[in-house]
């Protein structure tokens, strides 16, 4: 009975967050693409484990390292945890959704990485909760699970900038680095909290992240537009374009 309750508490936030972000979509996505992206989140867990295993050959205590306050601990949470996990999600997003024909409106660009993140969070949540029990499940409902989804929102925002603004590579890099940094800071504060002040800092960080991410998601949904990136010629200079702006003269195409 206890394990059933733990699993229920682990799955509940996944269902609620799925419903929330999907209901904001002005034009609902086919269930098969969403399920495929969700499965990609599960596979991202496997990729994360493989990368971490390979890193353990370079850093002997990679798996056993206990995060402590200081630069080493911070770099470990940002690069060893945040970057590895967010890169794995990004890779699965690219494989399962980036070139899918259903990705045809701007909200989709932020929705897809959030669904991948939900699949990742669901798998991770069940694993941690079965090990830690009901208290862990309840704690993660309000912190880690929405945190993963909102990291996906930040990833999606920079992917939106990348895809809608002449494929500027710095935005593609930020699509991975920004959520990795946020993810790493979250883990660093959580792992090193020792007193009431540290806990207060953690709460403030989580609340601030959630407020910003929620506002971002709502704005993306409210201002979502349909786009088509089929190859056409710029009406101004004749250059072939697949993005919103011509890479040669910068003229905006009509969506």
C-alpha positions in Angstrom: 0.0 0.0 0.0 2.8 2.4 0.9 4.5 1.8 -2.5 1.3 2.4 -4.3 0.9 5.7 -2.5 4.4 6.7 -3.4 3.9 5.9 -7.1 0.6 7.8 -7.1 2.3 10.9 -5.5 5.1 10.5 -8.0 2.8 10.5 -11.0 0.3 13.0 -9.8 2.4 16.2 -10.5 3.3 14.8 -13.9 -0.4 14.5 -14.9 -1.3 17.9 -13.5 1.7 19.7 -15.2 1.0 17.8 -18.5 -2.6 19.0 -18.4 -1.6 22.6 -17.5 1.0 23.1 -20.3 -1.0 21.2 -22.9 -4.2 23.2 -22.2 -2.3 26.4 -22.9 -1.6 25.2 -26.5 -3.9 27.1 -28.8 -3.8 24.3 -31.3 -3.4 20.9 -29.6 -0.7 18.5 -30.8 -1.4 15.0 -31.9 -1.1 12.5 -28.9 1.4 10.4 -30.7 4.0 13.2 -30.9 3.5 14.1 -27.3 3.9 10.5 -26.2 7.0 10.2 -28.4 8.5 13.2 -26.7 7.6 11.9 -23.3 9.3 8.6 -24.1 12.3 10.7 -25.2 12.4 12.0 -21.6 12.7 8.5 -20.3 15.5 7.8 -22.8 17.2 11.0 -21.7 17.6 9.4 -18.2 19.5 6.5 -19.9 21.7 8.9 -21.8 22.4 10.8 -18.6 23.5 7.6 -16.9 25.7 6.6 -19.8 27.4 10.1 -19.9 27.9 10.0 -16.1 29.4 6.5 -16.4 31.9 7.7 -19.0 32.7 10.8 -16.8 33.5 8.4 -13.9 36.5 7.2 -15.9 37.8 10.7 -16.0 36.8 11.7 -12.4 37.3 8.7 -10.1 34.8 10.0 -7.5 32.2 11.3 -9.9 29.3 9.1 -8.6 30.4 9.2 -4.9 31.1 12.9 -4.8 29.3 14.7 -2.0 28.5 18.3 -3.0 30.0 20.8 -0.6 30.0 24.6 -0.6 32.6 26.1 -2.8 33.6 26.4 -6.4 34.1 22.7 -6.9 30.7 21.8 -5.6 29.1 24.5 -7.7 30.8 23.4 -10.9 29.9 19.8 -10.2 26.2 20.6 -9.9 26.2 22.9 -13.0 28.4 20.8 -15.3 28.2 17.3 -13.8 24.5 17.3 -13.2 22.7 20.3 -14.9 24.6 20.2 -18.2 24.6 16.4 -18.5 20.8 16.2 -17.9 19.8 19.2 -20.0 22.0 18.1 -22.9 20.4 14.7 -22.7 16.9 16.2 -22.9 18.0 18.5 -25.7 19.3 15.5 -27.7 16.0 13.7 -27.3 14.1 16.8 -28.3 16.1 17.0 -31.4 15.7 13.4 -32.3 12.0 13.1 -31.6 10.5 16.6 -32.2 12.7 19.2 -33.8 12.0 18.3 -37.4 8.5 16.9 -36.8 5.9 18.4 -39.2 3.6 19.1 -36.2 6.0 21.6 -34.8 4.3 24.4 -36.7 3.6 27.2 -34.2 5.7 29.1 -31.8 4.2 27.7 -28.6 5.2 24.2 -29.8 8.9 25.2 -29.6 8.5 25.7 -25.9 6.0 22.9 -25.4 8.1 20.1 -26.9 11.1 20.4 -24.5 8.7 20.7 -21.5 7.1 17.4 -22.5 10.5 15.8 -22.8 11.3 17.2 -19.4 8.1 15.7 -18.0 9.2 12.3 -19.2 12.5 12.8 -17.6 11.0 14.0 -14.3 8.5 11.2 -14.2 11.2 8.5 -14.4 13.5 10.3 -12.0 10.6 11.0 -9.6 9.5 7.4 -9.3 13.1 6.3 -8.8 13.9 8.8 -6.0 10.5 8.5 -4.4 10.6 4.7 -4.1 13.9 5.1 -2.5 13.1 8.0 -0.2 9.4 7.4 0.6 6.4 9.6 0.9 8.2 12.6 2.3 10.5 12.6 -0.8 7.5 12.4 -3.1 5.7 15.3 -1.4 8.9 17.4 -1.5 9.5 16.8 -5.2 5.9 17.6 -6.1 6.6 21.3 -5.2 10.2 21.5 -6.3 12.1 19.1 -8.5 9.2 18.0 -10.8 8.0 21.5 -11.8 11.7 22.6 -11.8 12.4 20.1 -14.6 9.5 21.3 -16.6 10.4 25.0 -16.2 14.0 24.2 -17.2 12.4 22.9 -20.4 10.5 26.2 -20.7 13.8 28.1 -20.6 15.3 25.7 -23.1 12.3 26.2 -25.4 12.5 30.0 -25.2 16.0 30.1 -26.5 15.1 27.6 -29.2 12.3 29.9 -30.1 14.8 32.8 -30.5 17.1 30.5 -32.5 14.5 29.3 -34.9 12.7 32.6 -35.4 15.7 34.8 -35.7 17.9 33.6 -38.5 19.2 30.5 -36.6 21.7 32.5 -34.5 24.0 29.9 -32.9 24.4 31.7 -29.6 20.7 31.1 -28.9 21.1 27.4 -29.7 24.0 27.3 -27.2 22.0 29.2 -24.6 19.1 26.7 -25.1 21.3 24.2 -23.3 23.5 26.4 -21.1 20.7 28.5 -19.6 18.6 25.6 -18.2 21.9 23.9 -17.2 22.9 26.9 -15.1 19.4 27.2 -13.5 19.3 23.5 -12.8 22.8 23.5 -11.3 22.1 26.4 -9.0 18.9 24.7 -7.8 20.9 21.5 -7.0 23.8 23.4 -5.5 21.6 25.2 -3.0 19.5 22.1 -2.2 22.6 19.9 -1.6 24.5 22.4 0.5 21.7 23.8 2.6 22.7 23.6 6.3 20.6 26.1 8.1 17.4 28.2 8.1 19.1 30.9 5.9 20.1 28.4 3.3 16.6 26.9 3.2 15.2 30.4 2.8 17.5 31.1 -0.1 16.4 27.8 -1.7 12.7 28.7 -1.3 13.3 32.2 -2.8 15.2 30.8 -5.7 12.5 28.1 -6.4 9.6 30.7 -6.2 11.5 33.2 -8.4 12.2 30.5 -11.0 8.6 29.3 -11.1 7.2 32.8 -11.4 9.5 33.8 -14.3 8.9 30.4 -16.1 5.1 30.5 -15.6 5.0 34.1 -17.0 7.1 33.0 -19.9 5.0 30.0 -20.7 1.7 32.0 -20.6 3.2 34.8 -22.8 4.4 32.2 -25.4 0.9 30.6 -25.4 -0.9 33.9 -25.6 1.2 35.2 -28.5 1.7 31.9 -30.3 1.6 32.1 -34.1 1.6 29.5 -36.9 4.7 29.4 -39.0 5.9 27.5 -42.0 9.6 27.1 -42.7 9.3 25.4 -46.1 12.0 26.6 -48.4 11.0 29.8 -50.2 12.8 32.8 -51.8 13.2 36.1 -50.2 11.0 38.7 -51.9 13.7 41.3 -51.5 17.0 39.7 -52.6 16.0 36.2 -53.9 18.0 34.2 -51.3 16.6 30.9 -50.3 15.2 31.1 -46.7 13.8 28.7 -44.2 13.5 31.1 -41.2 11.6 34.1 -40.3 14.3 36.5 -41.5 16.4 36.3 -44.6 20.0 35.4 -43.7 21.3 37.7 -46.5 19.4 41.0 -46.3 17.5 40.5 -43.0 14.0 41.1 -44.5 11.2 39.5 -42.5 9.0 37.1 -44.3 5.3 37.1 -43.8 4.1 34.3 -41.6 
